[in-house]
Amino acid sequence: MKLVILGGGGFRVPLIHRALLVERGEPRVTELVLYDVDLRRLTAIQHVLEQQAALEAARTGGQPAAVTVSVTTDLAEALVGADFVFSAIRVGGLEGRVIDERVAMDQGVLGQETVGAGGISYGLRTVPVAIEVARRIAELAPDAWTINFTNPAGLVTEAMAAHLGNRVIGICDSPVGLTRRVARLLDIDPATAWFDYAGLNHLGWLRGVYVEGRDHLPRLLNNPEALGSFEEGKLFGPDWLHTLGAIPNEYLYYYYYSHEAVRAAREASQTRGAFLLHQQQDFYAQTERDAGSALTAWRHTRAEREATYMADTREIAGAGDRDSDDVESGGYEQVALAIMRAIARDERTVLILNVRNRSALSIVDDDAVVEIPCVVDANGPHPVVINQLPAHAAGLVTSVKAVERATIEAAVQGSRRAAHKALALHPLVGSVTVAQRMLDAYIRQFPQLAYLGD
C-alpha cells in the first residue's frame, strides 16, 4: 500500500515511520511518500528515517526495511495512487503559532492553538488550504482514505468532509491517553472495555468504563486518593471530577480554570509555540550541520517536547511532572495505524475518532464532526449511538460547534464578519470588542488572511 504524509517534513513523522517498520500484518504499507513545501525540513526528516530504518535492520539481522521512503515537493506526484493520506499540514508554521498566542495574550485571552482565539486564527489560515488539499485528493486519489492530524482537528476535518465525505477521519491522541490512564487505575485491560466518551476534539468527557455491562468508572470517582493520582485528577482536582461525575479531556482545563490558565500563560517565560519554535529550529539546524546525528537529535528533542507538554497548566494546578507512561504514549501514530489496519484488513475495532455525527449526538446535525467512539471496518468508521451529554456539556459543545461553523463560513466565503462572529462567540473570548481587536491584529500579521473581505 502507498501512504502519503502531507507535511512530511513535520517533527512527528518519524513516529509514524517507526510504527510502519515494525508492522508485520498484510496488506501493509510498502511505499511511504513525504510531501512538504519546505525541502530543508523534508531532507532533515529523511535523514532521521534513514537512520531509524538502519537501526531496525540491525535489530532484525540486517534485513532491509520493508518500507521505501521518497520525498517530494509536488503534491500531484505525491497523491497519485495513494491508498491512505495523512494530512499534517501547518499553515504559517510554528512562527504562526507564536503570533496566534501573542495577539490573544495581548488582549488577556488564551491563545492556545486549538482552544479559543489562537485556534480560530489557525483555522482561518488552514481551512482554505485544507479544502484545496481535499479537492486534490478527491481528484487524484478518489479511493484513498484521508486521516487528518491537522489542528484544530475537528474543525479542519469538517471542512475537508465537504469534499471527501466520510472518507476523511480526524484523529487525536488525547482520548487514547485518557482512557489508557483510567483503565490502568481501574486495573482493566483497555481491549476488554467500552469507553463511553463524547464531545468535540479537545472538548470531550469520559462518562463510563464498561466491562461486561458493568460501569467501573464510579469506583474511581468515589476514591479520592486514586482520583488525584493521575494526570486529569491532578489537573482538575478530585472534588471537581467527583462533582462532574465524569473525567474531562485535559484541554477542558482551559474552560473550567480559564482565569488560572491565562495567568499561567502570562507568567510563563515563553509561550508553548515559542518553546517549540526555538526547539525545532535548533533540531533542523543541527541536522543540517551534521546529518549523521539526525536520529539522536530528534530523540532528544522529542523527549524534551513530550516532558514539557501543558507544563504551564500542570505547574499552576500543582500537577507535577508528566508520568513516564504518558511521555512515551505514542498516541497519534498508533491511532492512525489502527484505522489503516481496520480498513485495509477488515479488522473490526473500536476507536474514538473525529467523524461526521450521523445522528450519534442529538444536539448537533448529521454533518457536524464530533469526537465519539466508532466501530471501524473495511467500510470505514461507523459512529456509535451513545448516551447523550448532560446539559452543562451539551451547552459547551453547541457553543463551540457554532464557533467552528462560523470559522469555516469565514474561510469558505471570505467573510470578515463571520470571522469576527467566530471570535466573539467563543466562550473563552467574552467580548465583541476584544474579538474585533484580535481579528484586526491577526489580519495585519498574516498575509494568508488577506482573503477576508467585508
C-alpha positions in Angstrom: 0.0 0.0 0.0 1.0 3.6 -0.6 0.9 6.1 2.3 1.3 9.8 1.7 2.1 12.2 4.5 1.2 15.8 3.7 3.5 17.9 5.9 6.2 15.2 5.6 8.9 17.4 7.0 7.0 17.6 10.3 8.6 16.6 13.5 6.2 13.7 14.3 6.8 11.9 11.0 9.4 9.5 12.5 6.9 8.2 15.0 4.7 7.0 12.0 7.7 5.6 10.2 8.9 3.7 13.3 5.5 2.1 13.7 5.4 1.1 10.0 8.9 -0.6 10.3 7.6 -3.0 13.0 4.3 -3.7 11.3 4.1 -7.3 10.2 0.5 -7.9 9.0 -0.7 -7.9 5.4 -1.6 -5.8 3.5 0.9 -3.3 4.8 2.4 0.0 3.8 5.4 -0.6 1.5 5.7 2.9 0.0 5.9 6.0 2.1 5.9 9.4 0.3 6.6 12.5 2.3 5.3 15.7 0.7 6.1 19.2 2.0 6.6 22.7 0.7 9.9 23.0 2.7 12.7 20.9 1.2 15.0 21.7 4.1 12.7 20.1 6.6 12.0 17.2 4.3 15.7 16.5 4.0 16.2 16.6 7.7 13.3 14.1 8.4 14.6 11.9 5.6 17.9 11.6 7.4 16.1 10.6 10.6 14.1 7.9 8.8 17.2 6.5 7.1 18.9 6.1 10.4 15.8 4.7 12.0 15.5 2.1 9.3 19.2 1.2 9.6 18.7 0.6 13.4 15.7 -1.6 12.7 17.6 -3.6 10.1 20.4 -4.2 12.5 17.9 -5.3 15.1 16.3 -7.8 12.7 19.6 -9.3 11.5 20.3 -6.9 8.6 17.0 -7.4 6.7 16.3 -4.4 4.5 13.4 -2.2 5.5 10.1 -3.2 4.1 9.1 0.4 3.6 10.6 2.5 0.8 10.7 6.3 1.5 10.6 9.1 -1.0 10.2 12.8 -0.7 8.7 15.4 -3.0 7.5 19.0 -3.1 5.0 18.2 -5.9 1.5 17.5 -4.4 0.2 15.8 -7.5 3.2 13.4 -7.7 2.7 12.5 -4.1 -1.1 11.8 -4.3 -1.4 9.7 -7.4 -2.0 6.1 -6.5 -2.3 6.7 -2.7 -4.3 4.3 -0.6 -4.0 6.4 2.5 -3.2 10.1 3.0 -2.2 11.6 6.4 -2.8 15.3 6.4 -0.5 17.0 8.9 0.0 20.5 7.4 0.8 23.6 9.4 -0.1 26.8 7.5 2.1 29.6 8.8 4.5 27.2 10.6 5.3 27.5 14.2 6.0 31.1 13.6 2.3 31.5 13.0 1.5 29.7 16.3 3.7 32.2 18.2 1.7 35.1 16.6 -1.6 33.4 17.4 -0.6 33.1 21.1 0.9 36.6 21.4 -2.0 38.5 19.8 -4.5 36.8 22.1 -2.4 37.3 25.2 -2.1 41.0 24.4 -5.8 41.1 24.9 -5.8 38.9 28.0 -7.3 36.0 26.1 -6.0 32.4 25.8 -4.1 31.9 22.5 -3.7 28.1 22.6 -3.7 26.7 19.1 -6.8 24.5 19.3 -8.7 26.3 22.1 -10.1 29.8 21.8 -8.7 32.7 19.7 -5.5 31.0 18.7 -7.4 28.1 17.3 -9.7 30.3 15.3 -6.8 32.2 13.8 -5.1 28.9 13.0 -8.3 27.6 11.5 -8.8 30.7 9.3 -5.4 30.2 7.8 -5.7 26.4 7.5 -9.2 25.8 6.2 -8.7 27.3 2.7 -5.5 25.2 2.2 -7.2 22.1 3.7 -10.1 22.4 1.3 -7.8 22.7 -1.7 -5.9 19.6 -0.4 -9.2 17.8 -0.1 -10.2 18.7 -3.7 -6.8 17.4 -5.0 -7.2 14.1 -3.1 -10.7 13.7 -4.5 -9.4 14.3 -8.0 -6.1 12.4 -7.9 -6.7 9.6 -5.3 -10.5 9.3 -5.1 -10.3 5.8 -3.4 -7.9 7.0 -0.7 -8.8 7.3 2.9 -7.6 10.6 4.4 -6.6 10.7 8.1 -6.4 14.3 9.4 -3.8 15.2 12.0 -4.0 19.0 11.3 -5.3 21.2 14.2 -7.9 22.3 15.0 -8.7 18.7 14.2 -12.5 18.7 14.4 -12.9 22.0 12.5 -10.4 21.1 9.7 -11.9 17.6 9.3 -15.4 19.0 8.9 -14.1 21.4 6.3 -12.4 18.6 4.4 -15.5 16.4 4.7 -17.5 18.7 2.5 -15.3 17.4 -0.4 -14.3 13.9 0.9 -17.4 12.9 2.7 -17.0 10.0 5.1 -13.5 9.2 3.7 -11.8 11.7 5.9 -11.3 10.9 9.6 -9.8 13.2 12.2 -7.7 11.8 15.0 -6.3 12.9 18.3 -4.3 11.1 21.0 -5.9 12.8 24.0 -8.9 10.4 24.4 -6.5 7.5 23.9 -4.2 8.7 26.7 -7.2 9.4 29.0 -8.8 6.0 28.5 -5.5 4.3 29.0 -4.8 6.1 32.3 -8.3 5.4 33.6 -8.1 1.7 32.6 -4.7 1.4 34.4 -6.1 2.8 37.6 -9.1 0.5 37.4 -6.9 -2.5 36.7 -8.8 -3.1 33.5 -7.5 -4.3 30.1 -8.5 -1.4 27.7 -9.1 -4.0 25.0 -11.9 -5.5 27.0 -13.6 -2.2 27.9 -16.2 0.0 26.3 -15.4 3.7 27.0 -18.4 6.0 27.0 -16.8 9.2 25.6 -18.3 12.0 23.7 -17.9 15.6 22.6 -15.7 17.6 20.2 -12.0 17.5 19.6 -10.3 18.7 22.8 -13.8 19.1 24.3 -14.9 15.7 25.4 -15.9 13.7 28.6 -15.4 10.1 29.7 -18.7 9.2 31.4 -18.3 5.4 31.8 -16.0 2.4 31.6 -18.0 -0.7 30.9 -16.8 -4.3 31.2 -19.4 -7.0 30.6 -22.2 -4.4 31.0 -21.0 -3.0 34.3 -19.7 0.6 34.7 -16.5 0.7 36.6 -15.9 4.5 36.5 -17.8 5.1 39.8 -15.2 3.0 41.5 -12.6 5.6 40.5 -14.8 8.7 41.1 -15.6 7.6 44.6 -11.9 7.0 45.5 -10.3 10.5 46.2 -6.8 9.1 46.6 -6.8 7.2 43.3 -8.7 10.1 41.6 -5.9 12.5 42.5 -3.1 10.3 41.4 -3.2 10.6 37.6 -2.9 13.4 35.0 -6.5 14.6 34.9 -7.0 14.2 38.6 -4.0 16.4 39.3 -5.2 19.0 36.7 -8.8 19.3 37.7 -8.8 18.1 41.3 -10.6 15.1 42.7 -13.5 17.1 44.1 -14.3 18.7 40.7 -14.2 15.3 38.9 -16.5 13.8 41.5 -18.8 16.7 41.1 -18.9 16.3 37.3 -19.3 12.5 37.6 -17.0 12.2 34.6 -13.4 12.7 33.5 -12.9 15.6 31.2 -10.4 15.7 28.3 -7.3 17.6 29.6 -8.0 20.5 27.3 -11.2 21.3 29.3 -8.8 22.8 31.9 -8.8 25.9 29.7 -12.6 26.2 30.2 -13.0 25.1 33.8 -10.0 27.1 35.0 -9.8 29.8 32.4 -8.5 32.6 34.7 -5.8 30.3 36.0 -4.8 29.2 32.5 -4.5 32.8 31.3 -2.4 33.7 34.4 -0.2 30.7 33.8 0.4 31.6 30.2 1.2 35.2 31.2 3.6 34.1 33.9 5.4 31.6 31.7 8.8 32.7 30.4 7.6 31.9 26.9 4.6 30.6 25.1 4.3 26.9 24.1 4.6 27.9 20.5 7.8 29.9 21.1 9.3 27.0 23.0 8.5 24.6 20.2 9.7 27.0 17.5 13.1 27.5 19.1 13.4 23.8 19.9 12.7 22.7 16.3 14.8 25.4 14.8 17.7 24.0 16.8 16.9 20.5 15.7 16.6 21.3 11.9 19.8 23.4 12.1 21.8 20.7 13.9 20.6 18.1 11.4 21.7 20.4 8.5 25.1 20.8 10.1 25.6 17.1 11.0 23.2 14.8 9.1 24.7 11.8 10.9 23.3 12.9 14.2 19.8 13.4 12.9 18.1 10.5 14.8 19.9 11.2 18.1 19.0 14.9 17.9 15.4 14.0 17.0 15.1 11.7 20.0 16.5 14.3 22.4 14.2 17.0 21.1 11.1 14.7 21.2 11.8 13.7 24.8 12.0 17.3 25.9 8.9 18.2 23.9 6.8 15.5 25.5 8.0 16.1 29.0 7.0 19.8 28.8 3.5 19.2 27.3 1.0 21.5 29.0 3.7 22.4 31.6 2.3 25.8 32.4 -1.1 24.4 33.4 0.3 21.5 35.3 2.5 23.9 37.3 -0.3 26.2 38.3 -2.5 23.2 39.1 0.3 21.6 41.2 0.2 18.5 38.9 3.9 18.0 38.8 5.8 16.3 36.0 4.2 14.1 33.4 4.3 10.3 34.1 6.8 8.4 32.1 4.0 6.3 30.6 2.4 9.5 29.2 5.7 10.8 27.8 6.1 7.5 25.8 2.5 7.4 24.8 3.0 7.2 21.1 -0.6 8.1 20.5 -1.2 9.7 17.1 0.6 7.1 15.0 -0.9 4.2 16.8 -4.5 5.5 16.3 -3.7 6.2 12.6 -2.3 2.8 12.0 -5.2 1.1 13.9 -7.5 2.8 11.4 -5.4 1.7 8.5 -5.4 -1.9 9.7 -9.1 -2.0 10.3 -9.9 -0.6 6.9 -7.2 -2.5 4.8 -7.6 -5.8 6.5 -11.2 -5.6 7.6 -10.1 -6.0 11.2 -13.1 -4.7 13.2 -12.0 -2.4 16.0 -13.4 0.4 18.2 -11.7 3.8 18.3 -12.6 7.3 19.5 -12.4 9.4 16.3 -13.5 12.7 14.8 -16.1 11.9 12.2 -19.4 13.1 10.9 -22.1 12.8 13.6 -24.7 10.8 11.6 -27.2 11.1 14.4 -24.9 9.9 17.2 -25.3 13.1 19.2 -28.7 14.6 19.2 -27.5 18.2 19.9 -25.8 18.7 16.5 -26.7 17.9 12.9 -25.6 14.8 11.0 -22.8 16.6 9.1 -21.2 18.1 12.2 -17.8 16.4 13.0 -17.8 15.1 16.6 -15.4 13.1 18.7 -17.0 9.8 19.6 -16.5 6.0 19.7 -16.7 4.4 16.2 -16.6 0.8 15.0 -14.1 0.7 12.2 -14.0 -2.0 9.5 -13.4 -2.2 5.7 -16.1 0.4 5.1 -14.5 2.9 7.4 -15.7 4.3 10.7 -19.3 3.8 11.9 -20.3 6.2 14.7 -22.0 4.5 17.7 -25.2 6.0 19.1 -24.2 6.9 22.6 -25.6 8.3 25.9 -26.4 11.9 25.3 -24.4 14.6 27.1 -25.6 16.3 30.2 -26.8 19.9 29.9 -23.5 21.6 31.0 -21.5 19.6 28.5 -24.1 20.0 25.7 -24.1 23.8 26.1 -20.3 23.9 25.6 -20.4 21.6 22.7 -23.1 23.5 20.8 -21.4 26.9 21.5 -18.0 25.7 20.3 -19.6 23.9 17.3 -21.2 27.2 16.3 -17.8 28.9 16.5 -16.3 26.2 14.3 -19.1 26.6 11.8 -18.6 30.4 11.7 -14.8 29.9 11.2 -15.5 27.6 8.2 -18.0 30.0 6.8 -15.5 32.8 7.0 -12.8 30.7 5.3 -15.1 29.5 2.5 -16.9 32.8 1.8 -14.1 35.1 2.6 -16.3 36.8 5.2 -14.7 39.1 7.8 -18.0 39.3 9.5 -18.1 35.6 10.0 -14.6 35.6 11.3 -15.5 38.3 13.9 -18.5 36.3 14.8 -16.4 33.2 15.4 -14.1 35.0 17.8 -16.8 37.0 19.6 -19.0 33.9 20.2 -16.2 31.8 21.6 -16.8 31.1 25.4 -13.1 32.0 26.2 -13.1 35.4 24.5 -16.1 37.0 26.1 -16.2 40.4 24.3 -17.3 41.6 20.9 -14.8 44.5 21.1 -11.9 42.3 22.1 -12.7 39.9 19.3 -12.6 42.8 16.8 -9.3 44.0 18.0 -7.8 40.5 17.8 -9.2 39.9 14.3 -7.7 43.2 13.1 -4.4 42.2 14.6 -4.4 38.7 13.1 -5.3 40.2 9.6 -2.4 42.6 9.9 0.0 39.9 11.0 -0.9 37.1 8.5 -0.8 37.7 4.7 -2.8 34.4 4.4 -5.8 36.2 5.9 -6.0 38.9 3.1 -8.9 36.9 1.6 -11.2 38.2 4.5 -13.3 40.9 2.9 -16.3 42.6 4.4 
